[in-house]
Amino acid sequence: MQYRTLGRTGVQVSALALGAMNFGAIGRTTQEEATAIVDAALEAGVNVIDTADMYGDGESEEMVGKAIAGRRDDIVLATKATMPIGEERNHRGSSRRWIHTALDDSLRRLGVDHVDLYQMHRWDPTTSDEETLAALTDLQRAGKIRYFGSSTFPAYRIVQAQWAAREHRLSRYVTEQPSYSILQRGIEAHVLPVTEEYGMGVLAWSPLASGWLAGAVRAGQEVATHRSAILPERFDLSLPHNQARYAAVERLSKIADEAGLTLIQLALGFVTAHPAVTAALIGPRTVEHLHSQLAAADTVLSADVLDAIDEIVTPGTDLAPGEKFDTPPALLDASLRRRR
């Protein structure tokens, strides 16, 4: 396992981090299976576990808490807030009121007195940066969180938050968690240059592109993954962007074969090769899935292989731009583009 420093925190983290989104009903993973996954990951050298309050409405956090009982100090534990929890209108977002409540709920479910990294799951346009950063700084000073970060923030919001922290003399986001894979490279053009500028750690989620880079979509075989059953439109080969991904995967598979690698090793090795990326978040549903991904723990891609990937998917390009999660609101809502 390779280890890197998480931004400028001094904390050493594994290049592959365990994401727990699939723990529980979402991934049909039992407590016994989740604990086995955590056991195998820690044994392999993984020392980061990332979850969120909205994964199964807290179920993932509860399962992680039980799985790490008795060994919490050996783990860099991360969770997230801001996504809606239930129907109550104030049980979401990045207000001081909700962040304090959400963190206490997460600590209770995890069975710990603090988390190492507390992340704002999405940018909340209804809450000022000062409000959110002040609340997070207070929680840090209270010892409930060690560091805090952002997740899937647009580049300009990352910059704005850094300036707000400086202006108001508050602690700052030290990490960003964006979506990044060979098939979705848009953050290379805007987010990653910003995180490098501010010395932020980067935990990349969906490095296997929802299964596209795990061998689930190949010529001559039916797509029958757990994710395809939940989000069938992401695998509908009648759609132009999925046809582009399909063609890219076929070419990437040949690159992997020629390099003596699995497609998974190629995909994870690509993400961890970027100098701005600290770790790739893997989200296995089974121990078998985990082992196939841990095989990439020491994968280092040669310059020739990385050049070949660039020829298939142009740097800074998203093959499925409609699946981006950091798009500015005005691009999604026409009313925000028109003067009233």
TORMIKOL-652273 format. One line per field, with one value per residue (C-alpha): residue number from 1; residue in one letter; y, x, z. Coordinates in pm, whole numbers, plus 32768, in hexadecimal, padded with zeros to 4 digits. Layout:
BEGIN
kelum <- (NUM | ...)
titor <- (A | ...)
yy <- (Y | ...)
xx <- (X | ...)
zz <- (Z | ...)
This chain:
BEGIN
kelum <- (1 | 2 | 3 | 4 | 5 | 6 | 7 | 8 | 9 | 10 | 11 | 12 | 13 | 14 | 15 | 16 | 17 | 18 | 19 | 20 | 21 | 22 | 23 | 24 | 25 | 26 | 27 | 28 | 29 | 30 | 31 | 32 | 33 | 34 | 35 | 36 | 37 | 38 | 39 | 40 | 41 | 42 | 43 | 44 | 45 | 46 | 47 | 48 | 49 | 50 | 51 | 52 | 53 | 54 | 55 | 56 | 57 | 58 | 59 | 60 | 61 | 62 | 63 | 64 | 65 | 66 | 67 | 68 | 69 | 70 | 71 | 72 | 73 | 74 | 75 | 76 | 77 | 78 | 79 | 80 | 81 | 82 | 83 | 84 | 85 | 86 | 87 | 88 | 89 | 90 | 91 | 92 | 93 | 94 | 95 | 96 | 97 | 98 | 99 | 100 | 101 | 102 | 103 | 104 | 105 | 106 | 107 | 108 | 109 | 110 | 111 | 112 | 113 | 114 | 115 | 116 | 117 | 118 | 119 | 120 | 121 | 122 | 123 | 124 | 125 | 126 | 127 | 128 | 129 | 130 | 131 | 132 | 133 | 134 | 135 | 136 | 137 | 138 | 139 | 140 | 141 | 142 | 143 | 144 | 145 | 146 | 147 | 148 | 149 | 150 | 151 | 152 | 153 | 154 | 155 | 156 | 157 | 158 | 159 | 160 | 161 | 162 | 163 | 164 | 165 | 166 | 167 | 168 | 169 | 170 | 171 | 172 | 173 | 174 | 175 | 176 | 177 | 178 | 179 | 180 | 181 | 182 | 183 | 184 | 185 | 186 | 187 | 188 | 189 | 190 | 191 | 192 | 193 | 194 | 195 | 196 | 197 | 198 | 199 | 200 | 201 | 202 | 203 | 204 | 205 | 206 | 207 | 208 | 209 | 210 | 211 | 212 | 213 | 214 | 215 | 216 | 217 | 218 | 219 | 220 | 221 | 222 | 223 | 224 | 225 | 226 | 227 | 228 | 229 | 230 | 231 | 232 | 233 | 234 | 235 | 236 | 237 | 238 | 239 | 240 | 241 | 242 | 243 | 244 | 245 | 246 | 247 | 248 | 249 | 250 | 251 | 252 | 253 | 254 | 255 | 256 | 257 | 258 | 259 | 260 | 261 | 262 | 263 | 264 | 265 | 266 | 267 | 268 | 269 | 270 | 271 | 272 | 273 | 274 | 275 | 276 | 277 | 278 | 279 | 280 | 281 | 282 | 283 | 284 | 285 | 286 | 287 | 288 | 289 | 290 | 291 | 292 | 293 | 294 | 295 | 296 | 297 | 298 | 299 | 300 | 301 | 302 | 303 | 304 | 305 | 306 | 307 | 308 | 309 | 310 | 311 | 312 | 313 | 314 | 315 | 316 | 317 | 318 | 319 | 320 | 321 | 322 | 323 | 324 | 325 | 326 | 327 | 328 | 329 | 330 | 331 | 332 | 333 | 334 | 335 | 336 | 337 | 338 | 339 | 340)
titor <- (M | Q | Y | R | T | L | G | R | T | G | V | Q | V | S | A | L | A | L | G | A | M | N | F | G | A | I | G | R | T | T | Q | E | E | A | T | A | I | V | D | A | A | L | E | A | G | V | N | V | I | D | T | A | D | M | Y | G | D | G | E | S | E | E | M | V | G | K | A | I | A | G | R | R | D | D | I | V | L | A | T | K | A | T | M | P | I | G | E | E | R | N | H | R | G | S | S | R | R | W | I | H | T | A | L | D | D | S | L | R | R | L | G | V | D | H | V | D | L | Y | Q | M | H | R | W | D | P | T | T | S | D | E | E | T | L | A | A | L | T | D | L | Q | R | A | G | K | I | R | Y | F | G | S | S | T | F | P | A | Y | R | I | V | Q | A | Q | W | A | A | R | E | H | R | L | S | R | Y | V | T | E | Q | P | S | Y | S | I | L | Q | R | G | I | E | A | H | V | L | P | V | T | E | E | Y | G | M | G | V | L | A | W | S | P | L | A | S | G | W | L | A | G | A | V | R | A | G | Q | E | V | A | T | H | R | S | A | I | L | P | E | R | F | D | L | S | L | P | H | N | Q | A | R | Y | A | A | V | E | R | L | S | K | I | A | D | E | A | G | L | T | L | I | Q | L | A | L | G | F | V | T | A | H | P | A | V | T | A | A | L | I | G | P | R | T | V | E | H | L | H | S | Q | L | A | A | A | D | T | V | L | S | A | D | V | L | D | A | I | D | E | I | V | T | P | G | T | D | L | A | P | G | E | K | F | D | T | P | P | A | L | L | D | A | S | L | R | R | R | R)
yy <- (8000 | 815C | 8279 | 83EE | 8521 | 85A5 | 8705 | 87CA | 871F | 8638 | 850F | 83DF | 8330 | 8204 | 823E | 8168 | 81D0 | 8103 | 81A5 | 811B | 8192 | 802A | 7FBC | 7F67 | 7F71 | 803D | 7F27 | 7E0B | 7DDA | 7D40 | 7DA0 | 7C5E | 7CAB | 7E15 | 7DAB | 7CAD | 7DBD | 7EA7 | 7D8C | 7D37 | 7EA4 | 7EF2 | 7DB6 | 7E29 | 7F79 | 8056 | 8150 | 8239 | 81EB | 82E4 | 82E6 | 83E4 | 8421 | 83FE | 82A3 | 81D4 | 82EF | 82A0 | 8127 | 8132 | 81FA | 8102 | 7FDD | 808A | 80D5 | 7F68 | 7EF6 | 7FD9 | 7FA9 | 7F7B | 7FFC | 815B | 81FE | 8147 | 81D5 | 8328 | 833D | 8422 | 846F | 8577 | 864C | 8742 | 8650 | 8632 | 854C | 8509 | 8603 | 8714 | 884C | 88A8 | 874C | 879A | 88A2 | 894A | 8A2F | 8A3C | 89B6 | 887D | 8837 | 8825 | 873B | 8666 | 8634 | 85CB | 84D0 | 844A | 8426 | 8366 | 827A | 8246 | 8210 | 8304 | 8453 | 84F5 | 84C6 | 8513 | 85B1 | 8650 | 86AB | 8782 | 868D | 879A | 8913 | 89B3 | 8AF0 | 8B61 | 8B7B | 8C6F | 8BEC | 8CB1 | 8C05 | 8AA9 | 8AE2 | 8B83 | 8A59 | 8962 | 8A26 | 8A1D | 88A4 | 887D | 8949 | 8877 | 873F | 869C | 86AC | 86BB | 8749 | 87A5 | 879F | 87CF | 86D3 | 8708 | 8883 | 894A | 89DE | 8B43 | 8AE1 | 8A3D | 8B83 | 8C55 | 8B7C | 8B9C | 8D16 | 8D1F | 8C58 | 8D4D | 8E83 | 8E14 | 8D69 | 8C15 | 8AB7 | 8A4E | 8921 | 8847 | 873F | 871F | 85E3 | 85F3 | 84F1 | 8487 | 836B | 832A | 8365 | 84A2 | 857D | 86D6 | 872D | 8729 | 8872 | 892F | 887F | 87D3 | 890C | 89BE | 88AA | 88A5 | 8A1F | 8A0E | 88D1 | 880B | 8693 | 85EE | 84B2 | 844D | 8399 | 82BA | 8265 | 8138 | 8211 | 815B | 800D | 8073 | 8041 | 7F07 | 7E2A | 7E3B | 7ECA | 7E01 | 7D8D | 7C56 | 7C59 | 7CD7 | 7DF6 | 7D68 | 7E25 | 7EA2 | 800A | 7FCE | 7F53 | 8093 | 8188 | 80DE | 8221 | 8226 | 80E3 | 8116 | 80D9 | 818C | 82D7 | 8384 | 83C6 | 825A | 81EE | 82CA | 822B | 80D0 | 8111 | 81A1 | 8076 | 7F83 | 803E | 8063 | 7EED | 7EAD | 7FA2 | 7EE9 | 7D96 | 7E0C | 7E96 | 7D51 | 7DFA | 7DCF | 7EE9 | 7F35 | 7F59 | 803E | 8116 | 8138 | 8160 | 827E | 833A | 8311 | 8375 | 84DF | 85AE | 866E | 8530 | 84A8 | 8370 | 82BB | 8257 | 80F2 | 8083 | 7F06 | 7E4C | 7D00 | 7C86 | 7BFF | 7D5A | 7DE6 | 7CF4 | 7D40 | 7EB1 | 7E80 | 7DE0 | 7F47 | 7FAE | 7FB8 | 7FF6 | 80FE | 814B | 8196 | 82D6 | 820E | 8182 | 82D9 | 836B | 8259 | 82AB | 841B | 83BA | 8307 | 840B | 856C | 8608 | 86E9 | 8642 | 85A7 | 849C | 84BB | 862F | 8606 | 8536 | 8644 | 86A5 | 87F3 | 88AE | 8A19 | 8A38 | 8B36 | 8A2D | 894B | 8A4A | 8B35 | 8C32 | 8C72 | 8CDC | 8DE9 | 8F42 | 8F7D)
xx <- (8000 | 8079 | 804C | 8035 | 8014 | 7EAF | 7EDF | 7FAD | 7F20 | 8048 | 7F5B | 7FCD | 7EB6 | 7EA7 | 7E90 | 7D54 | 7C48 | 7B17 | 79CB | 78A3 | 7781 | 7722 | 770C | 75A4 | 746B | 7508 | 75FC | 753C | 7668 | 7631 | 76ED | 77B5 | 7819 | 786C | 794A | 79FA | 7A3B | 7AC8 | 7BA0 | 7C31 | 7C6A | 7D24 | 7DF3 | 7E59 | 7ECF | 7D9F | 7D87 | 7C70 | 7AFD | 7A08 | 7891 | 7773 | 763C | 7558 | 75D5 | 74A7 | 7431 | 7548 | 7555 | 76B1 | 773C | 76A8 | 7744 | 7895 | 7888 | 7850 | 795D | 7A6D | 7A19 | 7B58 | 7C43 | 7BCD | 7D20 | 7DC1 | 7CC6 | 7CA1 | 7B28 | 7A65 | 78F5 | 781C | 76E5 | 7601 | 7535 | 73C4 | 7375 | 71FF | 70F6 | 712F | 719B | 72B1 | 734A | 7436 | 7528 | 7656 | 75BC | 7653 | 750A | 7510 | 7687 | 7696 | 756B | 75E0 | 773B | 76B4 | 75D2 | 76F8 | 77D7 | 76C3 | 7690 | 7806 | 7838 | 795D | 79A2 | 7A3D | 7A77 | 7BBD | 7B23 | 79C9 | 795F | 784C | 77B0 | 7745 | 775A | 7626 | 75D0 | 74DD | 75E7 | 770B | 786E | 78A6 | 7780 | 77F7 | 796A | 7927 | 7854 | 795B | 7A72 | 79B1 | 797F | 7AF3 | 7B4F | 7A5D | 7B1E | 79FD | 7AAF | 7C20 | 7C06 | 7AF1 | 7ACC | 79E3 | 794F | 78F6 | 7918 | 793F | 7A9C | 7A26 | 7978 | 7AB7 | 7B6F | 7A5D | 7A60 | 7BD9 | 7BC0 | 7A9F | 7B6D | 7C8E | 7BB3 | 7AFA | 7C26 | 7B81 | 7C06 | 7BF3 | 7B91 | 7CC8 | 7C3A | 7B54 | 7A9F | 7A4A | 79D3 | 7AF8 | 7B40 | 7BD2 | 7A76 | 7A2F | 7B65 | 7AC5 | 7B55 | 7CB1 | 7C59 | 7BDA | 7BBD | 7D0F | 7DDA | 7D24 | 7D59 | 7ECC | 7EE0 | 7E50 | 7F05 | 7DC5 | 7DB2 | 7CD6 | 7C09 | 7B7F | 7A31 | 79A5 | 7AFC | 7A5B | 794A | 7822 | 78A1 | 78F8 | 7A68 | 7A35 | 79F2 | 7878 | 783F | 78E9 | 7899 | 77C1 | 774C | 7611 | 7631 | 75A5 | 764C | 75B1 | 75E6 | 7549 | 740B | 73F5 | 7460 | 7412 | 7439 | 75AB | 75D8 | 74DE | 75B2 | 74B7 | 752F | 7651 | 7721 | 7703 | 776D | 78A1 | 78EE | 78B9 | 79AC | 7AAC | 7A92 | 7AD1 | 7C0F | 7C7A | 7C51 | 7D4E | 7E41 | 7E1A | 7E50 | 7F8B | 8011 | 7FC5 | 7EC1 | 7D52 | 7C6B | 7C38 | 7DAD | 7DC5 | 7CA4 | 7D1C | 7E87 | 7E20 | 7D6B | 7E81 | 7F88 | 7F10 | 7FF1 | 7EC6 | 7E10 | 7E57 | 7D7E | 7C7A | 7B3C | 7AD2 | 7973 | 795F | 781D | 78CE | 7A21 | 7A59 | 7A22 | 7B13 | 7C2B | 7C08 | 7C37 | 7D4E | 7E14 | 7E52 | 7EEE | 804E | 7FF7 | 80D3 | 8080 | 819A | 81A5 | 8157 | 8019 | 7FAB | 7FEC | 7F18 | 7DFB | 7E15 | 7DE5 | 7CA0 | 7C0B | 7C8D | 7D10 | 7C11 | 7AEC | 79B0 | 791D | 77D2 | 77B7 | 7650 | 76C7 | 779F | 774F | 7800 | 7748 | 76F5 | 7580 | 7547 | 759B | 748A | 7378 | 7324 | 7285 | 73DA | 7467 | 7361 | 734D | 7202)
zz <- (8000 | 7FAB | 80A5 | 806D | 8149 | 8157 | 80D2 | 81CC | 8302 | 833B | 8350 | 828A | 81CB | 80E5 | 7F6E | 7F6D | 8066 | 80C5 | 8070 | 8134 | 805C | 8008 | 8171 | 81C7 | 80F3 | 7FD9 | 7F82 | 8029 | 810E | 8266 | 83A2 | 838D | 8226 | 8277 | 8399 | 82BA | 81B7 | 82C1 | 834F | 81F9 | 819F | 82E1 | 82BF | 8162 | 81E8 | 81A5 | 82C1 | 8249 | 8268 | 81D2 | 8208 | 821C | 82E9 | 81B9 | 8156 | 81B4 | 8299 | 838D | 835D | 82C3 | 83E7 | 84DF | 8426 | 840E | 8582 | 85D8 | 84E3 | 8573 | 86E3 | 87AC | 86A0 | 865D | 86A2 | 857C | 8483 | 83DB | 83FA | 8311 | 82EE | 8247 | 8276 | 81B8 | 80E4 | 814E | 8271 | 8270 | 820B | 8310 | 8253 | 8346 | 8356 | 8239 | 81C1 | 825F | 8365 | 84C1 | 854A | 8474 | 8472 | 85EE | 85FC | 84D7 | 8568 | 86BC | 860C | 8540 | 8673 | 8724 | 85FE | 85D2 | 8747 | 875A | 87FF | 86CB | 8556 | 84AA | 8375 | 8362 | 8201 | 8172 | 807D | 7F86 | 7F71 | 8010 | 7F4D | 805B | 816A | 8176 | 8185 | 82C5 | 8372 | 8313 | 8353 | 84A5 | 8511 | 849A | 8543 | 868D | 866D | 8626 | 875A | 8827 | 87BE | 8706 | 85B6 | 8566 | 8404 | 8314 | 819D | 8077 | 7F86 | 7E1A | 7E2F | 7CEC | 7CCD | 7CFE | 7E43 | 7EC3 | 7E82 | 7F23 | 805C | 807B | 8065 | 815E | 8259 | 8232 | 8242 | 837D | 841F | 8429 | 83EB | 8280 | 81B3 | 8199 | 80AE | 7F82 | 7F17 | 7DA2 | 7CA7 | 7BCC | 7ADA | 7983 | 78F2 | 79BC | 79AE | 79BB | 7B10 | 7A77 | 79CF | 7AFE | 7C50 | 7C67 | 7C0F | 7D2A | 7E2A | 7DD1 | 7DF6 | 7F57 | 7FC1 | 7FF4 | 800D | 7F05 | 7F3F | 7DEC | 7DE6 | 7CD2 | 7C40 | 7B97 | 7AFB | 7B98 | 7B18 | 79B5 | 7A06 | 7AD6 | 79A8 | 79CF | 7872 | 7763 | 7604 | 75F4 | 775B | 7801 | 78F6 | 7A39 | 7B54 | 7C96 | 7C25 | 7ACF | 7B79 | 7C47 | 7B35 | 79E7 | 7920 | 7973 | 78B1 | 7796 | 7663 | 7582 | 7618 | 7564 | 769D | 7707 | 75AC | 75D5 | 7724 | 7696 | 7579 | 766B | 7756 | 763B | 75DB | 7746 | 777B | 7668 | 770A | 7855 | 77B1 | 7701 | 784C | 7904 | 79DF | 7A2A | 79C0 | 7B32 | 7B69 | 7A3D | 7AB7 | 7C1F | 7BB7 | 7AD3 | 7BEA | 7CEB | 7BE9 | 7BE1 | 7CC5 | 7D4F | 7DBE | 7F19 | 7F11 | 7E42 | 7EFA | 7EB2 | 7F11 | 7F09 | 7F57 | 7F98 | 800E | 7EAD | 7E1D | 7F1F | 7EC5 | 7D52 | 7DA5 | 7EA3 | 7D89 | 7D18 | 7E65 | 7DD5 | 7C68 | 7BC5 | 7A5B | 796A | 78A0 | 7765 | 7800 | 787E | 7724 | 7688 | 7777 | 7717 | 75AA | 75FF | 76ED | 76C3 | 7807 | 78AE | 77F9 | 788A | 77A6 | 7861 | 78B0 | 7922 | 7A49 | 7ADE | 7C44 | 7C61 | 7B50 | 7BAD | 7BFC | 7AE3 | 79E0 | 7A67 | 7AAB | 798B | 7A77 | 7B13 | 79C2 | 7982 | 7A1A | 7AC2)
